[in-house]
Amino acid sequence: MIEAIEKNLQRGIQLLQNISDEDYRNTSIAPYYSSIGTHTRHILDVFDCIFEGLPVDEINLVNRKRNNLAENFTEKGIDYFNTILKKLKQLDQSEFDRIVKVKDDLGLGIVTANYTLGSILIQAHSHAIHHFASLGYVIFQLGIELPDEDFGFNPTTPKSKSN
């Protein structure tokens, strides 16, 4: 599991290593006007919430840090990716069945549910892929090349056989 998450997050680092800060914080693309940096910071905030909550077995997805520097500067975004990757590598697979409480606001107020550590990591990974897919649109509109052909694609997504 960790290997797959790491591989996906490395795609984000690869993207950031090859774009300017101006492109990273560009909010000119309709319809949502969100930047590559905004998506990046949001993806990593979810992982950060997991690590912040692990010591007390309570993960609060509402309390995201929203680091402005990581959202606006590629170097700080890369640092954030590397911080999350380092913490992922420190996890022990034997803990993936550990029960944690997860809090989130689904639109009508905060709810709490029991998850395993493995399930919240899977959710964070899927969430990252979803945002990378949204970023694919922004990246295309800005004329930037995708880091690789799987950027933003869920592994279960059927691939077109025509090129």
TORKOL-4160 file (C-alpha; in steps of 0.2 Angstrom, whole numbers, padded with zeros to 4 digits, m for minus):
163
<pt num="1" X="0000" Y="0000" Z="0000"/>
<pt num="2" X="0014" Y="0012" Z="0005"/>
<pt num="3" X="0023" Y="0009" Z="m0011"/>
<pt num="4" X="0008" Y="0013" Z="m0022"/>
<pt num="5" X="0005" Y="0029" Z="m0012"/>
<pt num="6" X="0023" Y="0034" Z="m0013"/>
<pt num="7" X="0024" Y="0031" Z="m0032"/>
<pt num="8" X="0008" Y="0042" Z="m0034"/>
<pt num="9" X="0015" Y="0056" Z="m0023"/>
<pt num="10" X="0031" Y="0056" Z="m0033"/>
<pt num="11" X="0022" Y="0061" Z="m0048"/>
<pt num="12" X="0017" Y="0077" Z="m0039"/>
<pt num="13" X="0035" Y="0080" Z="m0035"/>
<pt num="14" X="0040" Y="0077" Z="m0053"/>
<pt num="15" X="0027" Y="0090" Z="m0059"/>
<pt num="16" X="0033" Y="0103" Z="m0047"/>
<pt num="17" X="0051" Y="0100" Z="m0052"/>
<pt num="18" X="0046" Y="0105" Z="m0070"/>
<pt num="19" X="0035" Y="0120" Z="m0068"/>
<pt num="20" X="0038" Y="0138" Z="m0063"/>
<pt num="21" X="0030" Y="0146" Z="m0047"/>
<pt num="22" X="0020" Y="0157" Z="m0059"/>
<pt num="23" X="0012" Y="0142" Z="m0066"/>
<pt num="24" X="0010" Y="0133" Z="m0049"/>
<pt num="25" X="0000" Y="0148" Z="m0042"/>
<pt num="26" X="m0010" Y="0152" Z="m0058"/>
<pt num="27" X="m0028" Y="0154" Z="m0054"/>
<pt num="28" X="m0034" Y="0159" Z="m0072"/>
<pt num="29" X="m0042" Y="0142" Z="m0077"/>
<pt num="30" X="m0061" Y="0141" Z="m0077"/>
<pt num="31" X="m0072" Y="0135" Z="m0071"/>
<pt num="32" X="m0065" Y="0133" Z="m0053"/>
<pt num="33" X="m0050" Y="0145" Z="m0054"/>
<pt num="34" X="m0040" Y="0134" Z="m0042"/>
<pt num="35" X="m0021" Y="0133" Z="m0045"/>
<pt num="36" X="m0010" Y="0118" Z="m0046"/>
<pt num="37" X="m0003" Y="0124" Z="m0029"/>
<pt num="38" X="m0020" Y="0124" Z="m0021"/>
<pt num="39" X="m0024" Y="0106" Z="m0026"/>
<pt num="40" X="m0006" Y="0101" Z="m0021"/>
<pt num="41" X="m0008" Y="0109" Z="m0004"/>
<pt num="42" X="m0025" Y="0101" Z="m0001"/>
<pt num="43" X="m0019" Y="0084" Z="m0006"/>
<pt num="44" X="m0005" Y="0084" Z="0006"/>
<pt num="45" X="m0016" Y="0092" Z="0020"/>
<pt num="46" X="m0027" Y="0077" Z="0020"/>
<pt num="47" X="m0011" Y="0066" Z="0023"/>
<pt num="48" X="m0005" Y="0078" Z="0036"/>
<pt num="49" X="m0021" Y="0077" Z="0045"/>
<pt num="50" X="m0019" Y="0058" Z="0046"/>
<pt num="51" X="m0002" Y="0060" Z="0054"/>
<pt num="52" X="m0007" Y="0074" Z="0066"/>
<pt num="53" X="m0021" Y="0063" Z="0072"/>
<pt num="54" X="m0012" Y="0046" Z="0074"/>
<pt num="55" X="m0005" Y="0049" Z="0091"/>
<pt num="56" X="m0022" Y="0050" Z="0099"/>
<pt num="57" X="m0031" Y="0039" Z="0086"/>
<pt num="58" X="m0042" Y="0053" Z="0080"/>
<pt num="59" X="m0040" Y="0061" Z="0063"/>
<pt num="60" X="m0049" Y="0077" Z="0060"/>
<pt num="61" X="m0050" Y="0081" Z="0041"/>
<pt num="62" X="m0058" Y="0098" Z="0045"/>
<pt num="63" X="m0042" Y="0104" Z="0054"/>
<pt num="64" X="m0031" Y="0106" Z="0038"/>
<pt num="65" X="m0016" Y="0118" Z="0040"/>
<pt num="66" X="m0019" Y="0126" Z="0023"/>
<pt num="67" X="0000" Y="0131" Z="0022"/>
<pt num="68" X="0001" Y="0146" Z="0011"/>
<pt num="69" X="0019" Y="0144" Z="0007"/>
<pt num="70" X="0016" Y="0126" Z="0001"/>
<pt num="71" X="0002" Y="0132" Z="m0010"/>
<pt num="72" X="0012" Y="0146" Z="m0019"/>
<pt num="73" X="0030" Y="0140" Z="m0021"/>
<pt num="74" X="0035" Y="0124" Z="m0029"/>
<pt num="75" X="0050" Y="0122" Z="m0018"/>
<pt num="76" X="0039" Y="0123" Z="m0002"/>
<pt num="77" X="0026" Y="0111" Z="m0011"/>
<pt num="78" X="0041" Y="0099" Z="m0014"/>
<pt num="79" X="0046" Y="0100" Z="0004"/>
<pt num="80" X="0028" Y="0096" Z="0009"/>
<pt num="81" X="0028" Y="0081" Z="m0002"/>
<pt num="82" X="0044" Y="0075" Z="0005"/>
<pt num="83" X="0038" Y="0078" Z="0023"/>
<pt num="84" X="0023" Y="0067" Z="0020"/>
<pt num="85" X="0033" Y="0054" Z="0011"/>
<pt num="86" X="0045" Y="0052" Z="0025"/>
<pt num="87" X="0031" Y="0050" Z="0037"/>
<pt num="88" X="0023" Y="0037" Z="0026"/>
<pt num="89" X="0039" Y="0027" Z="0026"/>
<pt num="90" X="0039" Y="0027" Z="0045"/>
<pt num="91" X="0022" Y="0018" Z="0046"/>
<pt num="92" X="0023" Y="m0001" Z="0050"/>
<pt num="93" X="0011" Y="m0011" Z="0040"/>
<pt num="94" X="0006" Y="m0021" Z="0055"/>
<pt num="95" X="m0003" Y="m0005" Z="0061"/>
<pt num="96" X="m0015" Y="m0004" Z="0046"/>
<pt num="97" X="m0029" Y="m0013" Z="0055"/>
<pt num="98" X="m0028" Y="m0001" Z="0069"/>
<pt num="99" X="m0045" Y="0008" Z="0072"/>
<pt num="100" X="m0045" Y="0027" Z="0072"/>
<pt num="101" X="m0059" Y="0039" Z="0073"/>
<pt num="102" X="m0061" Y="0050" Z="0058"/>
<pt num="103" X="m0070" Y="0067" Z="0058"/>
<pt num="104" X="m0075" Y="0076" Z="0043"/>
<pt num="105" X="m0089" Y="0089" Z="0038"/>
<pt num="106" X="m0099" Y="0081" Z="0024"/>
<pt num="107" X="m0109" Y="0097" Z="0021"/>
<pt num="108" X="m0122" Y="0096" Z="0036"/>
<pt num="109" X="m0110" Y="0096" Z="0050"/>
<pt num="110" X="m0095" Y="0086" Z="0057"/>
<pt num="111" X="m0098" Y="0067" Z="0058"/>
<pt num="112" X="m0086" Y="0054" Z="0066"/>
<pt num="113" X="m0084" Y="0036" Z="0059"/>
<pt num="114" X="m0072" Y="0022" Z="0064"/>
<pt num="115" X="m0059" Y="0018" Z="0051"/>
<pt num="116" X="m0044" Y="0007" Z="0050"/>
<pt num="117" X="m0027" Y="0016" Z="0047"/>
<pt num="118" X="m0026" Y="0007" Z="0031"/>
<pt num="119" X="m0043" Y="0013" Z="0025"/>
<pt num="120" X="m0040" Y="0031" Z="0028"/>
<pt num="121" X="m0023" Y="0029" Z="0019"/>
<pt num="122" X="m0033" Y="0021" Z="0004"/>
<pt num="123" X="m0045" Y="0036" Z="0005"/>
<pt num="124" X="m0031" Y="0049" Z="0005"/>
<pt num="125" X="m0023" Y="0040" Z="m0010"/>
<pt num="126" X="m0039" Y="0040" Z="m0020"/>
<pt num="127" X="m0042" Y="0058" Z="m0015"/>
<pt num="128" X="m0024" Y="0062" Z="m0022"/>
<pt num="129" X="m0028" Y="0053" Z="m0038"/>
<pt num="130" X="m0044" Y="0062" Z="m0040"/>
<pt num="131" X="m0036" Y="0079" Z="m0037"/>
<pt num="132" X="m0022" Y="0074" Z="m0049"/>
<pt num="133" X="m0035" Y="0071" Z="m0062"/>
<pt num="134" X="m0042" Y="0089" Z="m0059"/>
<pt num="135" X="m0025" Y="0095" Z="m0061"/>
<pt num="136" X="m0023" Y="0086" Z="m0077"/>
<pt num="137" X="m0036" Y="0098" Z="m0084"/>
<pt num="138" X="m0027" Y="0114" Z="m0077"/>
<pt num="139" X="m0010" Y="0107" Z="m0083"/>
<pt num="140" X="m0017" Y="0105" Z="m0101"/>
<pt num="141" X="m0025" Y="0122" Z="m0101"/>
<pt num="142" X="m0008" Y="0130" Z="m0096"/>
<pt num="143" X="0001" Y="0120" Z="m0109"/>
<pt num="144" X="0011" Y="0110" Z="m0097"/>
<pt num="145" X="0016" Y="0092" Z="m0100"/>
<pt num="146" X="0009" Y="0079" Z="m0088"/>
<pt num="147" X="0023" Y="0070" Z="m0077"/>
<pt num="148" X="0018" Y="0053" Z="m0085"/>
<pt num="149" X="0004" Y="0045" Z="m0094"/>
<pt num="150" X="m0004" Y="0038" Z="m0078"/>
<pt num="151" X="m0005" Y="0055" Z="m0069"/>
<pt num="152" X="m0023" Y="0057" Z="m0062"/>
<pt num="153" X="m0028" Y="0040" Z="m0068"/>
<pt num="154" X="m0035" Y="0027" Z="m0055"/>
<pt num="155" X="m0027" Y="0011" Z="m0058"/>
<pt num="156" X="m0044" Y="0003" Z="m0062"/>
<pt num="157" X="m0048" Y="0015" Z="m0075"/>
<pt num="158" X="m0049" Y="0006" Z="m0092"/>
<pt num="159" X="m0037" Y="0013" Z="m0105"/>
<pt num="160" X="m0040" Y="0017" Z="m0123"/>
<pt num="161" X="m0031" Y="0006" Z="m0135"/>
<pt num="162" X="m0030" Y="0020" Z="m0148"/>
<pt num="163" X="m0017" Y="0033" Z="m0148"/>
